[in-house]
Amino acid sequence: MAEDFRDAARRRLAGLPDEVAAGPAGADGVPARALERDAALLARLLAVAVDRRQNGDPQEDLAGEVAAGLSLFDQMRLALDQLETQVVMEARRCGMDWRQISRHQGFRSSQAASQRYQRLTTRLEEIRQGIR
């Protein structure tokens, strides 16, 4: 059932006008854009790796590319945390309470959603200040 709910959410979001869904014009710094770009690069890396494996080509030739791919995950996690925080803030601005937010995030309680948000904002602030 959760998969059906997420599919419905994707269809709903896909119906947004492009200028709204894309965020501010020219916003390359928007976390969603960075995630999209890096996920596409990782998908390309894995497609090449699978192709080489299926063709019996040496995998060692990809070691540098695989290492580069691994280095993207820390920034991707940061971008995902930023994106989640921004969406939760928008949910609150739209009048959603923590119970509603928790349901959409798959948490069992409003307290869990609120605590998640607090942990994310604390982590992001620590990174911004250079503590982490």
Summary of the structure (lengths in Angstrom):
residues: 132
radius of gyration: 18.4
end to end distance: 37.6
largest distance: 55.8
contacts: 297
relative contact order: 0.08
helix: 77%
strand: 0%
